[in-house]
Amino acid sequence: MKKHLAKLLAGGAIAAMALTGCGSGSPSGSSAPAAESGAADSGLTKIAVGVLPIAPSGAMQYGIDEGIFEKHGLDVELQTGQGGAAMLPAVSTGTMNFAVGNPLSVMTAVDKGLEMKIVTGYSNSKAEGEDINAVIVKADSGIKSFADLEGKTTAVNTLKTQGDLTIMESAAIDGGDPSKLKFSEMPFPDMEAQLERGNVDAIWVPEPFQSKALANKDYKLLGYSNQKALPGLPTMVTFTSGSYADQNAKVVADFKTAMTETLKAAEADPAGVRAVLPDFMGMPEEVAKNLKMETFDAELPVDVLSDMGELMVKYKYVDNQPDVPAMTVE
Protein backbone atom coordinates (compact mmCIF):
# COMPACT_ATOMS: atom_id res chain seq x y z
CA MET A 1 0.00 0.00 0.00
CA LYS A 2 2.87 2.34 0.79
CA LYS A 3 3.97 4.42 -2.23
CA HIS A 4 6.69 6.89 -1.43
CA LEU A 5 6.97 10.08 -3.43
CA ALA A 6 10.65 9.61 -4.14
CA LYS A 7 9.82 6.41 -6.01
CA LEU A 8 6.92 8.08 -7.78
CA LEU A 9 9.11 10.91 -9.01
CA ALA A 10 11.43 8.36 -10.58
CA GLY A 11 8.56 7.29 -12.80
CA GLY A 12 8.17 10.74 -14.31
CA ALA A 13 7.43 9.52 -17.83
CA ILE A 14 4.47 7.46 -16.64
CA ALA A 15 3.22 10.33 -14.50
CA ALA A 16 3.48 12.73 -17.42
CA MET A 17 1.23 10.49 -19.51
CA ALA A 18 -1.30 10.35 -16.69
CA LEU A 19 -1.31 14.10 -16.20
CA THR A 20 -2.14 14.78 -19.82
CA GLY A 21 -5.02 12.32 -19.72
CA CYS A 22 -3.24 9.90 -22.04
CA GLY A 23 -3.44 6.93 -19.70
CA SER A 24 -5.88 4.07 -19.81
CA GLY A 25 -8.46 5.62 -17.48
CA SER A 26 -12.12 5.63 -18.32
CA PRO A 27 -13.06 8.74 -20.37
CA SER A 28 -16.31 8.93 -18.45
CA GLY A 29 -14.48 9.38 -15.17
CA SER A 30 -15.97 6.19 -13.79
CA SER A 31 -13.86 3.59 -12.00
CA ALA A 32 -10.40 3.41 -13.52
CA PRO A 33 -8.75 0.01 -13.92
CA ALA A 34 -6.50 0.84 -10.96
CA ALA A 35 -9.58 1.25 -8.79
CA GLU A 36 -10.88 -2.23 -9.64
CA SER A 37 -7.85 -4.49 -9.83
CA GLY A 38 -7.12 -6.48 -6.70
CA ALA A 39 -10.28 -5.35 -4.93
CA ALA A 40 -11.79 -8.82 -4.86
CA ASP A 41 -8.63 -10.36 -3.39
CA SER A 42 -8.01 -7.78 -0.66
CA GLY A 43 -11.56 -6.77 0.11
CA LEU A 44 -10.42 -3.17 -0.38
CA THR A 45 -11.29 -0.70 -3.11
CA LYS A 46 -8.09 0.45 -4.79
CA ILE A 47 -8.03 4.15 -5.63
CA ALA A 48 -5.41 6.36 -7.27
CA VAL A 49 -4.91 9.72 -5.55
CA GLY A 50 -2.85 12.49 -7.09
CA VAL A 51 -0.59 14.54 -4.79
CA LEU A 52 1.94 17.35 -5.20
CA PRO A 53 5.67 16.87 -4.39
CA ILE A 54 5.46 19.12 -1.33
CA ALA A 55 5.62 18.51 2.42
CA PRO A 56 1.87 18.80 3.24
CA SER A 57 1.22 15.82 0.96
CA GLY A 58 2.94 13.79 3.66
CA ALA A 59 -0.36 13.75 5.55
CA MET A 60 -1.66 11.35 2.91
CA GLN A 61 1.24 8.97 3.50
CA TYR A 62 0.68 9.37 7.25
CA GLY A 63 -2.94 8.27 6.84
CA ILE A 64 -1.85 5.28 4.77
CA ASP A 65 0.83 4.27 7.26
CA GLU A 66 -1.60 4.60 10.17
CA GLY A 67 -4.06 2.27 8.43
CA ILE A 68 -6.83 4.86 8.34
CA PHE A 69 -7.71 4.40 4.68
CA GLU A 70 -7.58 0.62 5.01
CA LYS A 71 -9.95 0.82 7.97
CA HIS A 72 -12.43 2.54 5.68
CA GLY A 73 -12.04 -0.05 2.93
CA LEU A 74 -9.61 1.83 0.70
CA ASP A 75 -6.25 0.82 -0.75
CA VAL A 76 -4.61 4.12 -1.74
CA GLU A 77 -2.00 4.45 -4.47
CA LEU A 78 -0.38 7.88 -4.57
CA GLN A 79 0.61 9.46 -7.90
CA THR A 80 2.54 12.70 -8.24
CA GLY A 81 1.71 15.81 -10.27
CA GLN A 82 3.22 19.29 -10.71
CA GLY A 83 0.11 21.30 -9.83
CA GLY A 84 -3.61 21.09 -9.23
CA ALA A 85 -4.34 22.26 -12.77
CA ALA A 86 -2.05 19.58 -14.21
CA MET A 87 -3.92 16.85 -12.33
CA LEU A 88 -7.36 17.91 -13.53
CA PRO A 89 -7.17 16.03 -16.87
CA ALA A 90 -6.11 12.84 -15.08
CA VAL A 91 -9.00 13.15 -12.62
CA SER A 92 -11.42 14.00 -15.43
CA THR A 93 -10.50 10.88 -17.41
CA GLY A 94 -10.38 8.62 -14.36
CA THR A 95 -6.62 8.00 -14.52
CA MET A 96 -6.69 9.45 -11.00
CA ASN A 97 -9.81 8.86 -8.93
CA PHE A 98 -9.08 11.73 -6.54
CA ALA A 99 -6.43 14.43 -6.22
CA VAL A 100 -5.12 16.81 -3.59
CA GLY A 101 -4.54 20.22 -5.10
CA ASN A 102 -5.29 23.91 -4.88
CA PRO A 103 -8.96 24.91 -4.91
CA LEU A 104 -8.49 27.75 -7.38
CA SER A 105 -7.67 25.29 -10.17
CA VAL A 106 -10.83 23.34 -9.41
CA MET A 107 -12.95 26.49 -9.34
CA THR A 108 -11.46 27.66 -12.64
CA ALA A 109 -12.10 24.28 -14.24
CA VAL A 110 -15.75 24.37 -13.17
CA ASP A 111 -16.09 27.88 -14.61
CA LYS A 112 -14.82 26.53 -17.93
CA GLY A 113 -17.41 23.74 -17.92
CA LEU A 114 -15.35 20.86 -16.54
CA GLU A 115 -17.40 18.84 -14.08
CA MET A 116 -15.37 18.70 -10.86
CA LYS A 117 -16.39 18.23 -7.23
CA ILE A 118 -14.53 19.28 -4.09
CA VAL A 119 -14.74 16.39 -1.62
CA THR A 120 -13.07 17.83 1.50
CA GLY A 121 -10.78 20.55 2.69
CA TYR A 122 -7.18 19.51 3.24
CA SER A 123 -4.80 22.25 4.41
CA ASN A 124 -5.00 25.94 5.21
CA SER A 125 -2.38 28.65 5.40
CA LYS A 126 -1.96 30.46 8.70
CA ALA A 127 -4.16 33.48 9.33
CA GLU A 128 -1.41 35.11 11.41
CA GLY A 129 2.19 34.56 12.46
CA GLU A 130 4.65 32.59 10.34
CA ASP A 131 2.89 31.19 7.29
CA ILE A 132 3.71 28.09 5.30
CA ASN A 133 4.36 29.63 1.91
CA ALA A 134 6.15 32.86 1.19
CA VAL A 135 7.56 35.24 -1.38
CA ILE A 136 11.34 35.40 -1.07
CA VAL A 137 13.77 37.81 -2.73
CA LYS A 138 17.51 38.48 -2.66
CA ALA A 139 18.58 40.36 0.45
CA ASP A 140 20.25 43.07 -1.65
CA SER A 141 17.44 43.34 -4.23
CA GLY A 142 15.98 46.58 -2.90
CA ILE A 143 12.53 44.98 -2.99
CA LYS A 144 10.80 45.98 0.25
CA SER A 145 7.10 45.51 -0.45
CA PHE A 146 4.84 43.64 -2.84
CA ALA A 147 4.36 46.92 -4.72
CA ASP A 148 8.08 46.82 -5.54
CA LEU A 149 7.46 43.73 -7.65
CA GLU A 150 6.17 45.99 -10.43
CA GLY A 151 8.22 45.23 -13.54
CA LYS A 152 9.86 42.30 -11.78
CA THR A 153 9.44 38.57 -12.44
CA THR A 154 8.20 36.23 -9.73
CA ALA A 155 8.44 32.44 -10.06
CA VAL A 156 5.30 30.41 -9.29
CA ASN A 157 4.76 26.68 -9.78
CA THR A 158 1.81 27.18 -12.13
CA LEU A 159 0.35 30.29 -13.73
CA LYS A 160 -3.16 31.62 -13.12
CA THR A 161 -3.49 30.04 -9.71
CA GLN A 162 -3.21 30.96 -6.03
CA GLY A 163 0.40 32.11 -6.19
CA ASP A 164 0.06 34.87 -8.76
CA LEU A 165 -3.49 35.73 -7.63
CA THR A 166 -2.51 36.44 -4.02
CA ILE A 167 0.72 38.18 -5.05
CA MET A 168 -1.18 40.55 -7.36
CA GLU A 169 -3.71 41.33 -4.64
CA SER A 170 -0.90 41.84 -2.11
CA ALA A 171 0.74 44.30 -4.52
CA ALA A 172 -2.56 46.15 -4.85
CA ILE A 173 -2.92 46.31 -1.04
CA ASP A 174 0.59 47.79 -0.87
CA GLY A 175 -0.34 50.47 -3.42
CA GLY A 176 1.17 48.85 -6.51
CA ASP A 177 -0.24 48.15 -9.97
CA PRO A 178 -0.91 44.40 -10.25
CA SER A 179 -0.98 44.56 -14.05
CA LYS A 180 2.73 45.42 -14.06
CA LEU A 181 3.79 42.25 -12.27
CA LYS A 182 5.38 39.44 -14.29
CA PHE A 183 5.30 35.71 -13.51
CA SER A 184 7.34 32.72 -14.64
CA GLU A 185 6.19 29.12 -14.24
CA MET A 186 8.69 26.58 -12.89
CA PRO A 187 8.84 23.63 -10.47
CA PHE A 188 9.41 24.50 -6.80
CA PRO A 189 12.74 22.61 -6.61
CA ASP A 190 14.20 24.79 -9.39
CA MET A 191 13.22 28.18 -8.02
CA GLU A 192 16.05 28.94 -5.61
CA ALA A 193 18.69 28.29 -8.26
CA GLN A 194 16.88 30.57 -10.71
CA LEU A 195 16.70 33.31 -8.07
CA GLU A 196 20.42 32.93 -7.37
CA ARG A 197 21.22 33.25 -11.08
CA GLY A 198 19.08 36.36 -11.41
CA ASN A 199 16.68 34.75 -13.88
CA VAL A 200 13.78 35.74 -11.60
CA ASP A 201 13.50 38.50 -8.99
CA ALA A 202 11.30 36.68 -6.48
CA ILE A 203 10.06 33.17 -5.77
CA TRP A 204 6.80 31.93 -4.24
CA VAL A 205 7.57 28.72 -2.35
CA PRO A 206 5.97 26.41 0.23
CA GLU A 207 7.76 24.24 2.74
CA PRO A 208 10.35 22.73 2.67
CA PHE A 209 11.67 25.13 0.03
CA GLN A 210 10.71 28.19 2.10
CA SER A 211 12.79 27.21 5.14
CA LYS A 212 15.70 26.11 2.97
CA ALA A 213 15.83 29.43 1.11
CA LEU A 214 15.45 31.54 4.24
CA ALA A 215 18.34 29.69 5.88
CA ASN A 216 20.56 31.38 3.27
CA LYS A 217 21.67 34.86 4.37
CA ASP A 218 21.60 35.99 0.74
CA TYR A 219 17.80 35.81 0.71
CA LYS A 220 15.07 37.50 2.73
CA LEU A 221 11.34 37.15 3.32
CA LEU A 222 9.29 39.67 1.37
CA GLY A 223 5.99 38.53 2.84
CA TYR A 224 3.22 35.98 3.01
CA SER A 225 0.91 36.66 0.07
CA ASN A 226 -1.78 34.21 1.17
CA GLN A 227 -1.94 35.78 4.61
CA LYS A 228 -1.94 39.32 3.25
CA ALA A 229 -4.60 38.78 0.60
CA LEU A 230 -6.80 36.03 2.09
CA PRO A 231 -5.95 35.09 5.70
CA GLY A 232 -6.51 31.40 6.37
CA LEU A 233 -6.74 30.60 2.66
CA PRO A 234 -7.08 26.88 1.91
CA THR A 235 -3.91 25.83 0.15
CA MET A 236 -5.26 22.44 -0.91
CA VAL A 237 -8.51 20.50 -1.09
CA THR A 238 -9.37 16.99 -2.24
CA PHE A 239 -11.41 16.68 -5.41
CA THR A 240 -12.80 14.21 -7.90
CA SER A 241 -14.78 14.34 -11.14
CA GLY A 242 -18.51 14.88 -11.06
CA SER A 243 -19.11 11.64 -12.94
CA TYR A 244 -16.94 9.62 -10.54
CA ALA A 245 -18.80 11.15 -7.58
CA ASP A 246 -22.15 10.24 -9.16
CA GLN A 247 -21.18 6.68 -10.10
CA ASN A 248 -19.15 5.83 -6.99
CA ALA A 249 -21.05 7.48 -4.17
CA LYS A 250 -20.00 4.93 -1.54
CA VAL A 251 -16.30 5.16 -2.44
CA VAL A 252 -16.49 8.95 -2.30
CA ALA A 253 -18.25 8.80 1.08
CA ASP A 254 -15.63 6.37 2.42
CA PHE A 255 -12.83 8.58 1.10
CA LYS A 256 -14.41 11.65 2.71
CA THR A 257 -14.67 9.86 6.06
CA ALA A 258 -11.10 8.58 5.81
CA MET A 259 -9.79 12.04 4.90
CA THR A 260 -11.61 13.61 7.84
CA GLU A 261 -10.02 11.11 10.22
CA THR A 262 -6.59 11.35 8.56
CA LEU A 263 -6.43 15.14 8.67
CA LYS A 264 -7.68 15.31 12.25
CA ALA A 265 -4.97 12.83 13.26
CA ALA A 266 -2.31 14.67 11.22
CA GLU A 267 -3.16 18.01 12.82
CA ALA A 268 -2.92 16.42 16.28
CA ASP A 269 0.37 14.68 15.47
CA PRO A 270 2.59 17.06 13.44
CA ALA A 271 5.68 15.16 14.57
CA GLY A 272 4.19 12.00 13.08
CA VAL A 273 3.65 13.73 9.74
CA ARG A 274 7.18 15.12 9.78
CA ALA A 275 8.49 11.62 10.49
CA VAL A 276 7.24 10.30 7.13
CA LEU A 277 8.90 13.07 5.11
CA PRO A 278 12.48 11.70 4.92
CA ASP A 279 11.27 8.58 3.09
CA PHE A 280 8.30 10.24 1.40
CA MET A 281 10.25 13.14 -0.12
CA GLY A 282 13.88 12.15 0.35
CA MET A 283 14.14 15.01 2.81
CA PRO A 284 16.97 15.17 5.40
CA GLU A 285 15.69 14.24 8.85
CA GLU A 286 16.93 17.49 10.42
CA VAL A 287 15.03 19.54 7.84
CA ALA A 288 11.87 17.50 8.39
CA LYS A 289 12.03 17.89 12.18
CA ASN A 290 12.04 21.70 11.97
CA LEU A 291 9.53 22.07 9.16
CA LYS A 292 6.63 24.51 9.49
CA MET A 293 3.37 22.67 8.96
CA GLU A 294 0.09 23.88 7.51
CA THR A 295 -3.19 23.54 9.36
CA PHE A 296 -4.74 20.22 8.33
CA ASP A 297 -8.55 20.33 8.30
CA ALA A 298 -11.14 18.46 6.25
CA GLU A 299 -13.71 21.18 6.87
CA LEU A 300 -14.04 23.48 3.87
CA PRO A 301 -13.94 27.24 4.70
CA VAL A 302 -16.54 28.23 2.13
CA ASP A 303 -16.43 31.93 3.11
CA VAL A 304 -12.70 32.25 2.41
CA LEU A 305 -13.05 30.39 -0.90
CA SER A 306 -15.92 32.69 -1.85
CA ASP A 307 -13.69 35.69 -1.13
CA MET A 308 -11.06 34.12 -3.37
CA GLY A 309 -13.75 33.74 -6.01
CA GLU A 310 -14.28 37.50 -5.92
CA LEU A 311 -10.57 38.03 -6.57
CA MET A 312 -10.72 35.52 -9.41
CA VAL A 313 -13.38 37.68 -11.05
CA LYS A 314 -11.45 40.88 -10.27
CA TYR A 315 -8.30 39.58 -11.98
CA LYS A 316 -10.23 37.91 -14.82
CA TYR A 317 -9.36 34.33 -13.95
CA VAL A 318 -13.05 33.52 -14.35
CA ASP A 319 -16.06 35.31 -15.79
CA ASN A 320 -18.54 34.53 -13.03
CA GLN A 321 -18.39 34.34 -9.24
CA PRO A 322 -17.77 30.65 -8.39
CA ASP A 323 -20.58 28.90 -6.50
CA VAL A 324 -18.50 26.99 -3.95
CA PRO A 325 -21.37 25.07 -2.26
CA ALA A 326 -22.65 23.86 -5.64
CA MET A 327 -19.28 22.34 -6.53
CA THR A 328 -18.84 20.59 -3.18
CA VAL A 329 -19.84 16.99 -2.41
CA GLU A 330 -22.52 17.03 0.28
C-alpha positions as CSV (number, residue, x, y, z in Angstrom):
1,M,0.0,0.0,0.0
2,K,2.9,2.3,0.8
3,K,4.0,4.4,-2.2
4,H,6.7,6.9,-1.4
5,L,7.0,10.1,-3.4
6,A,10.7,9.6,-4.1
7,K,9.8,6.4,-6.0
8,L,6.9,8.1,-7.8
9,L,9.1,10.9,-9.0
10,A,11.4,8.4,-10.6
11,G,8.6,7.3,-12.8
12,G,8.2,10.7,-14.3
13,A,7.4,9.5,-17.8
14,I,4.5,7.5,-16.6
15,A,3.2,10.3,-14.5
16,A,3.5,12.7,-17.4
17,M,1.2,10.5,-19.5
18,A,-1.3,10.4,-16.7
19,L,-1.3,14.1,-16.2
20,T,-2.1,14.8,-19.8
21,G,-5.0,12.3,-19.7
22,C,-3.2,9.9,-22.0
23,G,-3.4,6.9,-19.7
24,S,-5.9,4.1,-19.8
25,G,-8.5,5.6,-17.5
26,S,-12.1,5.6,-18.3
27,P,-13.1,8.7,-20.4
28,S,-16.3,8.9,-18.5
29,G,-14.5,9.4,-15.2
30,S,-16.0,6.2,-13.8
31,S,-13.9,3.6,-12.0
32,A,-10.4,3.4,-13.5
33,P,-8.7,0.0,-13.9
34,A,-6.5,0.8,-11.0
35,A,-9.6,1.2,-8.8
36,E,-10.9,-2.2,-9.6
37,S,-7.8,-4.5,-9.8
38,G,-7.1,-6.5,-6.7
39,A,-10.3,-5.3,-4.9
40,A,-11.8,-8.8,-4.9
41,D,-8.6,-10.4,-3.4
42,S,-8.0,-7.8,-0.7
43,G,-11.6,-6.8,0.1
44,L,-10.4,-3.2,-0.4
45,T,-11.3,-0.7,-3.1
46,K,-8.1,0.5,-4.8
47,I,-8.0,4.2,-5.6
48,A,-5.4,6.4,-7.3
49,V,-4.9,9.7,-5.5
50,G,-2.9,12.5,-7.1
51,V,-0.6,14.5,-4.8
52,L,1.9,17.3,-5.2
53,P,5.7,16.9,-4.4
54,I,5.5,19.1,-1.3
55,A,5.6,18.5,2.4
56,P,1.9,18.8,3.2
57,S,1.2,15.8,1.0
58,G,2.9,13.8,3.7
59,A,-0.4,13.8,5.6
60,M,-1.7,11.4,2.9
61,Q,1.2,9.0,3.5
62,Y,0.7,9.4,7.2
63,G,-2.9,8.3,6.8
64,I,-1.9,5.3,4.8
65,D,0.8,4.3,7.3
66,E,-1.6,4.6,10.2
67,G,-4.1,2.3,8.4
68,I,-6.8,4.9,8.3
69,F,-7.7,4.4,4.7
70,E,-7.6,0.6,5.0
71,K,-9.9,0.8,8.0
72,H,-12.4,2.5,5.7
73,G,-12.0,-0.1,2.9
74,L,-9.6,1.8,0.7
75,D,-6.2,0.8,-0.8
76,V,-4.6,4.1,-1.7
77,E,-2.0,4.4,-4.5
78,L,-0.4,7.9,-4.6
79,Q,0.6,9.5,-7.9
80,T,2.5,12.7,-8.2
81,G,1.7,15.8,-10.3
82,Q,3.2,19.3,-10.7
83,G,0.1,21.3,-9.8
84,G,-3.6,21.1,-9.2
85,A,-4.3,22.3,-12.8
86,A,-2.1,19.6,-14.2
87,M,-3.9,16.9,-12.3
88,L,-7.4,17.9,-13.5
89,P,-7.2,16.0,-16.9
90,A,-6.1,12.8,-15.1
91,V,-9.0,13.2,-12.6
92,S,-11.4,14.0,-15.4
93,T,-10.5,10.9,-17.4
94,G,-10.4,8.6,-14.4
95,T,-6.6,8.0,-14.5
96,M,-6.7,9.4,-11.0
97,N,-9.8,8.9,-8.9
98,F,-9.1,11.7,-6.5
99,A,-6.4,14.4,-6.2
100,V,-5.1,16.8,-3.6
101,G,-4.5,20.2,-5.1
102,N,-5.3,23.9,-4.9
103,P,-9.0,24.9,-4.9
104,L,-8.5,27.8,-7.4
105,S,-7.7,25.3,-10.2
106,V,-10.8,23.3,-9.4
107,M,-12.9,26.5,-9.3
108,T,-11.5,27.7,-12.6
109,A,-12.1,24.3,-14.2
110,V,-15.8,24.4,-13.2
111,D,-16.1,27.9,-14.6
112,K,-14.8,26.5,-17.9
113,G,-17.4,23.7,-17.9
114,L,-15.3,20.9,-16.5
115,E,-17.4,18.8,-14.1
116,M,-15.4,18.7,-10.9
117,K,-16.4,18.2,-7.2
118,I,-14.5,19.3,-4.1
119,V,-14.7,16.4,-1.6
120,T,-13.1,17.8,1.5
121,G,-10.8,20.5,2.7
122,Y,-7.2,19.5,3.2
123,S,-4.8,22.2,4.4
124,N,-5.0,25.9,5.2
125,S,-2.4,28.7,5.4
126,K,-2.0,30.5,8.7
127,A,-4.2,33.5,9.3
128,E,-1.4,35.1,11.4
129,G,2.2,34.6,12.5
130,E,4.6,32.6,10.3
131,D,2.9,31.2,7.3
132,I,3.7,28.1,5.3
133,N,4.4,29.6,1.9
134,A,6.2,32.9,1.2
135,V,7.6,35.2,-1.4
136,I,11.3,35.4,-1.1
137,V,13.8,37.8,-2.7
138,K,17.5,38.5,-2.7
139,A,18.6,40.4,0.4
140,D,20.2,43.1,-1.7
141,S,17.4,43.3,-4.2
142,G,16.0,46.6,-2.9
143,I,12.5,45.0,-3.0
144,K,10.8,46.0,0.2
145,S,7.1,45.5,-0.5
146,F,4.8,43.6,-2.8
147,A,4.4,46.9,-4.7
148,D,8.1,46.8,-5.5
149,L,7.5,43.7,-7.7
150,E,6.2,46.0,-10.4
151,G,8.2,45.2,-13.5
152,K,9.9,42.3,-11.8
153,T,9.4,38.6,-12.4
154,T,8.2,36.2,-9.7
155,A,8.4,32.4,-10.1
156,V,5.3,30.4,-9.3
157,N,4.8,26.7,-9.8
158,T,1.8,27.2,-12.1
159,L,0.3,30.3,-13.7
160,K,-3.2,31.6,-13.1
161,T,-3.5,30.0,-9.7
162,Q,-3.2,31.0,-6.0
163,G,0.4,32.1,-6.2
164,D,0.1,34.9,-8.8
165,L,-3.5,35.7,-7.6
166,T,-2.5,36.4,-4.0
167,I,0.7,38.2,-5.0
168,M,-1.2,40.6,-7.4
169,E,-3.7,41.3,-4.6
170,S,-0.9,41.8,-2.1
171,A,0.7,44.3,-4.5
172,A,-2.6,46.1,-4.8
173,I,-2.9,46.3,-1.0
174,D,0.6,47.8,-0.9
175,G,-0.3,50.5,-3.4
176,G,1.2,48.8,-6.5
177,D,-0.2,48.2,-10.0
178,P,-0.9,44.4,-10.3
179,S,-1.0,44.6,-14.0
180,K,2.7,45.4,-14.1
181,L,3.8,42.2,-12.3
182,K,5.4,39.4,-14.3
183,F,5.3,35.7,-13.5
184,S,7.3,32.7,-14.6
185,E,6.2,29.1,-14.2
186,M,8.7,26.6,-12.9
187,P,8.8,23.6,-10.5
188,F,9.4,24.5,-6.8
189,P,12.7,22.6,-6.6
190,D,14.2,24.8,-9.4
191,M,13.2,28.2,-8.0
192,E,16.1,28.9,-5.6
193,A,18.7,28.3,-8.3
194,Q,16.9,30.6,-10.7
195,L,16.7,33.3,-8.1
196,E,20.4,32.9,-7.4
197,R,21.2,33.2,-11.1
198,G,19.1,36.4,-11.4
199,N,16.7,34.8,-13.9
200,V,13.8,35.7,-11.6
201,D,13.5,38.5,-9.0
202,A,11.3,36.7,-6.5
203,I,10.1,33.2,-5.8
204,W,6.8,31.9,-4.2
205,V,7.6,28.7,-2.4
206,P,6.0,26.4,0.2
207,E,7.8,24.2,2.7
208,P,10.3,22.7,2.7
209,F,11.7,25.1,0.0
210,Q,10.7,28.2,2.1
211,S,12.8,27.2,5.1
212,K,15.7,26.1,3.0
213,A,15.8,29.4,1.1
214,L,15.4,31.5,4.2
215,A,18.3,29.7,5.9
216,N,20.6,31.4,3.3
217,K,21.7,34.9,4.4
218,D,21.6,36.0,0.7
219,Y,17.8,35.8,0.7
220,K,15.1,37.5,2.7
221,L,11.3,37.2,3.3
222,L,9.3,39.7,1.4
223,G,6.0,38.5,2.8
224,Y,3.2,36.0,3.0
225,S,0.9,36.7,0.1
226,N,-1.8,34.2,1.2
227,Q,-1.9,35.8,4.6
228,K,-1.9,39.3,3.3
229,A,-4.6,38.8,0.6
230,L,-6.8,36.0,2.1
231,P,-5.9,35.1,5.7
232,G,-6.5,31.4,6.4
233,L,-6.7,30.6,2.7
234,P,-7.1,26.9,1.9
235,T,-3.9,25.8,0.2
236,M,-5.3,22.4,-0.9
237,V,-8.5,20.5,-1.1
238,T,-9.4,17.0,-2.2
239,F,-11.4,16.7,-5.4
240,T,-12.8,14.2,-7.9
241,S,-14.8,14.3,-11.1
242,G,-18.5,14.9,-11.1
243,S,-19.1,11.6,-12.9
244,Y,-16.9,9.6,-10.5
245,A,-18.8,11.2,-7.6
246,D,-22.2,10.2,-9.2
247,Q,-21.2,6.7,-10.1
248,N,-19.1,5.8,-7.0
249,A,-21.1,7.5,-4.2
250,K,-20.0,4.9,-1.5
251,V,-16.3,5.2,-2.4
252,V,-16.5,8.9,-2.3
253,A,-18.2,8.8,1.1
254,D,-15.6,6.4,2.4
255,F,-12.8,8.6,1.1
256,K,-14.4,11.7,2.7
257,T,-14.7,9.9,6.1
258,A,-11.1,8.6,5.8
259,M,-9.8,12.0,4.9
260,T,-11.6,13.6,7.8
261,E,-10.0,11.1,10.2
262,T,-6.6,11.4,8.6
263,L,-6.4,15.1,8.7
264,K,-7.7,15.3,12.3
265,A,-5.0,12.8,13.3
266,A,-2.3,14.7,11.2
267,E,-3.2,18.0,12.8
268,A,-2.9,16.4,16.3
269,D,0.4,14.7,15.5
270,P,2.6,17.1,13.4
271,A,5.7,15.2,14.6
272,G,4.2,12.0,13.1
273,V,3.6,13.7,9.7
274,R,7.2,15.1,9.8
275,A,8.5,11.6,10.5
276,V,7.2,10.3,7.1
277,L,8.9,13.1,5.1
278,P,12.5,11.7,4.9
279,D,11.3,8.6,3.1
280,F,8.3,10.2,1.4
281,M,10.2,13.1,-0.1
282,G,13.9,12.1,0.3
283,M,14.1,15.0,2.8
284,P,17.0,15.2,5.4
285,E,15.7,14.2,8.8
286,E,16.9,17.5,10.4
287,V,15.0,19.5,7.8
288,A,11.9,17.5,8.4
289,K,12.0,17.9,12.2
290,N,12.0,21.7,12.0
291,L,9.5,22.1,9.2
292,K,6.6,24.5,9.5
293,M,3.4,22.7,9.0
294,E,0.1,23.9,7.5
295,T,-3.2,23.5,9.4
296,F,-4.7,20.2,8.3
297,D,-8.6,20.3,8.3
298,A,-11.1,18.5,6.3
299,E,-13.7,21.2,6.9
300,L,-14.0,23.5,3.9
301,P,-13.9,27.2,4.7
302,V,-16.5,28.2,2.1
303,D,-16.4,31.9,3.1
304,V,-12.7,32.3,2.4
305,L,-13.1,30.4,-0.9
306,S,-15.9,32.7,-1.9
307,D,-13.7,35.7,-1.1
308,M,-11.1,34.1,-3.4
309,G,-13.8,33.7,-6.0
310,E,-14.3,37.5,-5.9
311,L,-10.6,38.0,-6.6
312,M,-10.7,35.5,-9.4
313,V,-13.4,37.7,-11.1
314,K,-11.5,40.9,-10.3
315,Y,-8.3,39.6,-12.0
316,K,-10.2,37.9,-14.8
317,Y,-9.4,34.3,-14.0
318,V,-13.0,33.5,-14.4
319,D,-16.1,35.3,-15.8
320,N,-18.5,34.5,-13.0
321,Q,-18.4,34.3,-9.2
322,P,-17.8,30.7,-8.4
323,D,-20.6,28.9,-6.5
324,V,-18.5,27.0,-4.0
325,P,-21.4,25.1,-2.3
326,A,-22.6,23.9,-5.6
327,M,-19.3,22.3,-6.5
328,T,-18.8,20.6,-3.2
329,V,-19.8,17.0,-2.4
330,E,-22.5,17.0,0.3
